[in-house]
């Protein structure tokens, strides 16, 4: 549900800041499976949601990098 996603997303973003892996890969996925299973969401969907957050971070970072290079010129 929308409520569960709004509750879980900030926790996942904080977990990905733990400096034990690159970009929080692994810790975020494990945490998403653990937390979203409490709401009845299957592990496959939890991992897909977590990877969606990762892809979104990379896309937004890439857009920011392009803008930064354009401003520096």
SULPE-V753609 format. One record per pair of residues at least 6 apart in sequence whose C-alpha atoms are under 7 Angstrom apart, sorted by sequence separation. I is the first residue (numbers start at 0). GAP is how many residues later the second one is. D is the distance in whole Angstrom. If there is no record, write none. Layout:
{{I	GAP	D} {I	GAP	D}}
This chain:
{{17	6	7} {36	6	7} {15	7	7} {16	7	6} {15	8	4} {32	10	5} {35	10	6} {15	11	7} {14	12	7} {15	12	6} {14	13	6} {32	13	5} {31	14	6} {32	14	7} {31	15	7} {11	16	6} {28	18	6} {31	18	7} {11	19	7} {11	20	7} {28	21	6} {27	22	7}}
